[in-house]
Amino acid sequence: MTVTEASRSFSKLVNRVQSRRASLLIVRRGKPVARIVPLALSNKTTKDLAAAWPRLPHLNPKDAAQFGRDIAAARASLPPLKSAWD
């Protein structure tokens, strides 16, 4: 859907995304600029997560340390962040 079409029928667009539980891509001059997606509705609470936590899989100390090293290496390989405001 184009930006113009989306702006003219925004209410219908939101209803469509909500009722079909599907995302909608918005384009400007043929290039994707945004996606409207339905919210994942959940009635889970942090109390529910705390109760489930012991049953979830956990890394052993060796794997956790390796995971930390992998994350650090991945971050180091990324180019420096540049602000979109610069």
DSSP file (Angstrom, degrees, kcal/mol; ACC not computed):
  #  RESIDUE AA STRUCTURE BP1 BP2  ACC     N-H-->O    O-->H-N    N-H-->O    O-->H-N    TCO  KAPPA ALPHA  PHI   PSI    X-CA   Y-CA   Z-CA
    1    1 A M              0   0    0      0, 0.0    26,-2.5     0, 0.0     2,-0.1   0.000 360.0 360.0 360.0 139.2    0.0    0.0    0.0
    2    2 A T  B  >  -a   27   0A   0     24,-0.2     4,-2.6     1,-0.1    26,-0.2  -0.379 360.0-113.3 -79.2 162.3    1.3    3.4   -0.8
    3    3 A V  H  > S+     0   0    0     24,-1.8     4,-2.6     1,-0.2     5,-0.2   0.900 118.7  52.6 -59.6 -41.4    1.8    6.2    1.8
    4    4 A T  H  > S+     0   0    0      2,-0.2     4,-1.8     1,-0.2    -1,-0.2   0.928 110.4  46.2 -62.2 -46.1   -1.0    8.2    0.1
    5    5 A E  H  > S+     0   0    0      1,-0.2     4,-1.5     2,-0.2    -1,-0.2   0.908 112.7  51.2 -62.5 -41.5   -3.4    5.3    0.2
    6    6 A A  H  < S+     0   0    0     -4,-2.6     7,-0.2     1,-0.2    -2,-0.2   0.907 109.8  48.9 -63.3 -41.9   -2.5    4.6    3.8
    7    7 A S  H >< S+     0   0    0     -4,-2.6     3,-0.6     1,-0.2    -1,-0.2   0.848 110.9  50.7 -68.8 -32.4   -3.1    8.2    4.9
    8    8 A R  H 3< S+     0   0    0     -4,-1.8    -1,-0.2     1,-0.2    -2,-0.2   0.778 126.1  23.8 -74.8 -26.3   -6.5    8.3    3.1
    9    9 A S  T 3X S+     0   0    0     -4,-1.5     4,-2.4    -3,-0.2    -1,-0.2  -0.221  74.0 141.3-134.8  46.7   -7.8    5.2    4.7
   10   10 A F  H <> S+     0   0    0     -3,-0.6     4,-2.6     1,-0.2     5,-0.2   0.890  74.0  52.7 -60.0 -42.8   -5.8    4.8    7.9
   11   11 A S  H  > S+     0   0    0      1,-0.2     4,-2.3     2,-0.2    -1,-0.2   0.919 111.5  46.2 -60.5 -44.2   -8.8    3.6    9.9
   12   12 A K  H  > S+     0   0    0      2,-0.2     4,-2.5     1,-0.2    -1,-0.2   0.889 110.9  54.2 -64.1 -39.1   -9.5    0.8    7.4
   13   13 A L  H  X S+     0   0    0     -4,-2.4     4,-2.4    -7,-0.2    -2,-0.2   0.935 109.2  46.5 -60.4 -48.2   -5.9   -0.1    7.3
   14   14 A V  H  X S+     0   0    0     -4,-2.6     4,-2.5     1,-0.2    -1,-0.2   0.910 112.4  50.7 -62.2 -43.3   -5.7   -0.6   11.0
   15   15 A N  H  X S+     0   0    0     -4,-2.3     4,-3.0    -5,-0.2     5,-0.3   0.899 110.0  50.8 -60.9 -40.4   -8.9   -2.6   11.0
   16   16 A R  H  X S+     0   0    0     -4,-2.5     4,-2.3     2,-0.2     6,-0.3   0.928 111.7  46.3 -63.6 -46.6   -7.5   -4.8    8.2
   17   17 A V  H  X>S+     0   0    0     -4,-2.4     4,-1.1     1,-0.2     5,-0.8   0.914 116.7  45.6 -62.3 -43.0   -4.3   -5.5   10.1
   18   18 A Q  H  <5S+     0   0    0     -4,-2.5    -2,-0.2    -5,-0.2    -1,-0.2   0.937 116.7  42.1 -67.2 -47.8   -6.2   -6.2   13.3
   19   19 A S  H  <5S+     0   0    0     -4,-3.0    -2,-0.2     1,-0.2    -1,-0.2   0.866 122.2  38.1 -72.8 -35.8   -8.9   -8.5   11.8
   20   20 A R  H  <5S-     0   0    0     -4,-2.3    -1,-0.2    -5,-0.3    -2,-0.2   0.585  95.8-137.3 -90.1 -10.3   -6.6  -10.4    9.5
   21   21 A R  T  <5 +     0   0    0     -4,-1.1     2,-0.3    -5,-0.2    -3,-0.2   0.883  63.4 125.0  53.9  39.6   -3.7  -10.6   12.0
   22   22 A A      < -     0   0    0     -5,-0.8    -1,-0.2    -6,-0.3    -2,-0.2  -0.937  61.4-115.8-128.7 151.1   -1.4   -9.8    9.1
   23   23 A S        -     0   0    0     -2,-0.3     2,-0.4    14,-0.1    14,-0.2  -0.417  21.4-146.4 -83.2 162.6    1.2   -7.1    8.5
   24   24 A L  E     - B   0  36A   0     12,-2.5    12,-2.8    -2,-0.1     2,-0.4  -0.996   7.1-140.6-133.6 127.7    1.0   -4.4    5.9
   25   25 A L  E     - B   0  35A   0     -2,-0.4     2,-0.5    10,-0.2    10,-0.2  -0.730  11.9-153.1 -90.4 132.6    3.9   -2.9    4.0
   26   26 A I  E     - B   0  34A   0      8,-3.3     7,-3.0    -2,-0.4     8,-1.6  -0.907  14.9-168.1-106.4 130.8    3.8    0.8    3.3
   27   27 A V  E     -aB   2  32A   0    -26,-2.5   -24,-1.8    -2,-0.5     2,-0.4  -0.884  15.1-162.5-121.3 151.2    5.8    2.1    0.3
   28   28 A R  E >  S- B   0  31A   0      3,-2.7     3,-1.9    -2,-0.3   -26,-0.0  -0.991  83.7 -12.2-130.8 123.4    6.8    5.5   -1.0
   29   29 A R  T 3  S-     0   0    0     -2,-0.4    -1,-0.1     1,-0.3   -27,-0.0   0.865 130.8 -54.5  52.5  39.5    7.9    5.8   -4.6
   30   30 A G  T 3  S+     0   0    0      1,-0.2    -1,-0.3     0, 0.0   -28,-0.0   0.438 116.6 110.3  80.3  -0.1    8.1    2.0   -4.8
   31   31 A K  E <  S-B   28   0A   0     -3,-1.9    -3,-2.7     1,-0.0    -1,-0.2  -0.911  74.3-111.4-112.5 135.2   10.4    1.6   -1.9
   32   32 A P  E     +B   27   0A   0      0, 0.0    -5,-0.3     0, 0.0     3,-0.1  -0.373  41.4 163.0 -61.5 134.3    9.4    0.1    1.5
   33   33 A V  E     +     0   0A   0     -7,-3.0     2,-0.3     1,-0.4    -6,-0.2   0.559  59.8   2.3-125.7 -21.1    9.3    2.7    4.3
   34   34 A A  E     -B   26   0A   0     -8,-1.6    -8,-3.3     2,-0.0    -1,-0.4  -0.990  51.6-145.9-161.9 161.5    7.2    1.1    7.0
   35   35 A R  E     -B   25   0A   0     -2,-0.3     2,-0.6   -10,-0.2   -10,-0.2  -0.999  10.2-151.8-135.2 133.5    5.3   -1.9    8.1
   36   36 A I  E     -B   24   0A   0    -12,-2.8   -12,-2.5    -2,-0.4    -2,-0.0  -0.925  23.3-179.2-105.0 124.4    2.2   -2.0   10.2
   37   37 A V        -     0   0    0     -2,-0.6   -14,-0.1   -14,-0.2     2,-0.1  -0.912  29.9-107.9-125.4 149.2    1.9   -5.2   12.3
   38   38 A P        -     0   0    0      0, 0.0     2,-0.2     0, 0.0   -20,-0.1  -0.463  41.1-108.3 -71.2 147.3   -0.7   -6.5   14.7
   39   39 A L        -     0   0    0     -2,-0.1     2,-1.0     1,-0.1   -18,-0.0  -0.515  26.0-118.9 -73.1 142.0    0.3   -6.5   18.3
   40   40 A A        -     0   0    0     -2,-0.2     2,-0.3    -3,-0.0    -1,-0.1  -0.742  34.3-146.2 -81.0 107.8    0.9   -9.9   19.9
   41   41 A L        +     0   0    0     -2,-1.0     2,-0.3     2,-0.0    -1,-0.0  -0.583  27.3 165.1 -81.0 135.6   -1.7   -9.9   22.5
   42   42 A S        -     0   0    0     -2,-0.3    -2,-0.0     2,-0.1     0, 0.0  -0.997  35.9-159.7-148.9 144.5   -0.8  -11.7   25.7
   43   43 A N        +     0   0    0     -2,-0.3     2,-0.1     2,-0.1    -2,-0.0   0.152  56.2 125.9-107.9  17.9   -2.2  -11.9   29.2
   44   44 A K        -     0   0    0      3,-0.0     2,-0.2     4,-0.0    -2,-0.1  -0.466  43.1-160.0 -73.9 147.2    1.1  -13.2   30.6
   45   45 A T     >  -     0   0    0     -2,-0.1     4,-1.9     1,-0.1     3,-0.2  -0.736  35.0-103.5-121.1 171.5    2.6  -11.2   33.5
   46   46 A T  H  > S+     0   0    0     -2,-0.2     4,-2.6     1,-0.2     5,-0.2   0.813 123.0  60.2 -64.6 -28.6    6.0  -11.0   35.0
   47   47 A K  H  > S+     0   0    0      2,-0.2     4,-1.9     1,-0.2    -1,-0.2   0.896 103.5  50.4 -63.8 -39.6    4.7  -13.2   37.8
   48   48 A D  H  > S+     0   0    0     -3,-0.2     4,-1.9     2,-0.2    -2,-0.2   0.907 110.6  49.4 -63.8 -41.9    4.0  -15.9   35.2
   49   49 A L  H  X S+     0   0    0     -4,-1.9     4,-2.0     1,-0.2    -2,-0.2   0.925 109.2  51.6 -63.1 -44.7    7.5  -15.5   33.8
   50   50 A A  H  < S+     0   0    0     -4,-2.6    -1,-0.2     1,-0.2    -2,-0.2   0.887 110.6  48.8 -59.9 -39.0    9.0  -15.9   37.3
   51   51 A A  H  < S+     0   0    0     -4,-1.9    -1,-0.2     1,-0.2     4,-0.2   0.857 115.8  43.1 -69.4 -34.7    7.0  -19.0   37.9
   52   52 A A  H >X S+     0   0    0     -4,-1.9     3,-1.6     1,-0.2     4,-0.7   0.707  90.7  89.5 -83.0 -20.6    8.1  -20.5   34.5
   53   53 A W  G >< S+     0   0    0     -4,-2.0     3,-1.4     1,-0.3    -1,-0.2   0.843  82.0  54.3 -50.1 -46.5   11.7  -19.5   34.8
   54   54 A P  G 34 S+     0   0    0      0, 0.0    -1,-0.3     0, 0.0    -2,-0.1   0.795 108.3  51.2 -61.7 -25.5   13.0  -22.6   36.6
   55   55 A R  G <4 S+     0   0    0     -3,-1.6    -2,-0.2    -4,-0.2    -3,-0.1   0.584  90.9  96.9 -87.1 -10.4   11.5  -24.8   33.8
   56   56 A L  S << S-     0   0    0     -3,-1.4     2,-0.1    -4,-0.7    -3,-0.0  -0.468  86.5 -98.9 -78.6 150.6   13.2  -22.9   31.0
   57   57 A P        -     0   0    0      0, 0.0     2,-0.3     0, 0.0    -1,-0.1  -0.411  42.1-164.2 -67.8 145.6   16.5  -24.2   29.5
   58   58 A H        -     0   0    0     -2,-0.1     2,-0.2    -4,-0.1     6,-0.0  -0.948  20.0-112.7-129.8 150.5   19.6  -22.5   30.8
   59   59 A L        -     0   0    0     -2,-0.3     0, 0.0     1,-0.1     0, 0.0  -0.551  31.2-121.3 -77.0 144.9   23.2  -22.3   29.6
   60   60 A N     >  -     0   0    0     -2,-0.2     4,-2.7     1,-0.1     5,-0.2  -0.450  36.7 -98.0 -76.8 164.5   25.8  -24.0   31.7
   61   61 A P  H  > S+     0   0    0      0, 0.0     4,-2.2     0, 0.0     5,-0.2   0.851 123.4  50.7 -55.0 -39.4   28.7  -21.7   32.9
   62   62 A K  H  > S+     0   0    0      2,-0.2     4,-2.1     1,-0.2     5,-0.2   0.945 114.0  43.4 -64.7 -47.6   31.0  -22.7   30.1
   63   63 A D  H  > S+     0   0    0      1,-0.2     4,-2.6     2,-0.2    -1,-0.2   0.866 112.3  54.0 -66.5 -36.0   28.4  -22.1   27.3
   64   64 A A  H  X S+     0   0    0     -4,-2.7     4,-2.2     2,-0.2    -1,-0.2   0.912 108.7  48.7 -64.4 -41.6   27.4  -18.8   28.9
   65   65 A A  H  X S+     0   0    0     -4,-2.2     4,-2.0    -5,-0.2    -2,-0.2   0.912 112.5  48.3 -63.9 -42.2   31.0  -17.6   28.9
   66   66 A Q  H  X S+     0   0    0     -4,-2.1     4,-2.6     2,-0.2    -2,-0.2   0.902 109.0  53.5 -64.8 -40.2   31.3  -18.5   25.3
   67   67 A F  H  X S+     0   0    0     -4,-2.6     4,-2.4     1,-0.2    -1,-0.2   0.917 107.9  51.0 -59.5 -43.7   28.1  -16.8   24.4
   68   68 A G  H  X S+     0   0    0     -4,-2.2     4,-2.3     1,-0.2    -1,-0.2   0.899 110.7  48.3 -60.5 -41.9   29.4  -13.7   26.1
   69   69 A R  H  X S+     0   0    0     -4,-2.0     4,-2.5     2,-0.2    -2,-0.2   0.896 110.2  52.1 -65.9 -39.5   32.6  -13.8   24.0
   70   70 A D  H  X S+     0   0    0     -4,-2.6     4,-2.4     2,-0.2    -2,-0.2   0.910 110.2  48.2 -62.4 -42.6   30.5  -14.4   20.9
   71   71 A I  H  X S+     0   0    0     -4,-2.4     4,-2.6     2,-0.2    -2,-0.2   0.928 111.8  49.5 -63.7 -45.1   28.4  -11.3   21.6
   72   72 A A  H  X S+     0   0    0     -4,-2.3     4,-2.3     1,-0.2    -2,-0.2   0.904 112.1  48.4 -61.3 -42.0   31.5   -9.2   22.3
   73   73 A A  H  X S+     0   0    0     -4,-2.5     4,-1.4     2,-0.2    -1,-0.2   0.903 111.2  50.1 -65.2 -41.0   33.1  -10.4   19.0
   74   74 A A  H  X S+     0   0    0     -4,-2.4     4,-0.6     1,-0.2     3,-0.2   0.917 111.7  48.1 -64.2 -42.8   30.0   -9.6   17.1
   75   75 A R  H >< S+     0   0    0     -4,-2.6     3,-1.1     1,-0.2    -1,-0.2   0.900 109.4  53.4 -63.4 -40.5   29.7   -6.1   18.5
   76   76 A A  H 3< S+     0   0    0     -4,-2.3    -1,-0.2     1,-0.2    -2,-0.2   0.794 105.1  55.2 -65.7 -27.6   33.4   -5.5   17.8
   77   77 A S  H 3< S+     0   0    0     -4,-1.4    -1,-0.2    -3,-0.2    -2,-0.2   0.601  89.8  94.9 -82.4 -10.5   32.9   -6.4   14.2
   78   78 A L  S << S-     0   0    0     -3,-1.1     3,-0.1    -4,-0.6    -3,-0.0  -0.508  83.2-109.6 -79.8 148.3   30.1   -3.9   13.6
   79   79 A P        -     0   0    0      0, 0.0    -1,-0.1     0, 0.0     3,-0.1  -0.369  50.9 -81.0 -68.4 158.2   30.8   -0.5   12.2
   80   80 A P        -     0   0    0      0, 0.0     2,-0.1     0, 0.0    -4,-0.0  -0.276  53.5-101.4 -58.6 144.8   30.5    2.4   14.7
   81   81 A L        -     0   0    0     -3,-0.1     2,-0.5     1,-0.0    -3,-0.0  -0.449  35.9-159.4 -67.6 139.1   26.9    3.6   15.2
   82   82 A K        -     0   0    0     -2,-0.1     2,-0.1    -3,-0.1    -1,-0.0  -0.987  18.1-121.8-123.0 129.1   26.0    6.8   13.4
   83   83 A S    >   -     0   0    0     -2,-0.5     3,-1.2     1,-0.1     0, 0.0  -0.420   8.4-138.1 -68.4 139.4   23.1    8.9   14.4
   84   84 A A  T 3  S+     0   0    0      1,-0.2    -1,-0.1     2,-0.1    -2,-0.0   0.663 104.4  62.8 -68.0 -15.0   20.4    9.5   11.9
   85   85 A W  T 3         0   0    0      1,-0.2    -1,-0.2     0, 0.0    -2,-0.0   0.571 360.0 360.0 -87.5 -10.2   20.4   13.1   13.1
   86   86 A D    <         0   0    0     -3,-1.2    -1,-0.2     0, 0.0    -2,-0.1   0.486 360.0 360.0 -75.6 360.0   24.0   13.7   12.0
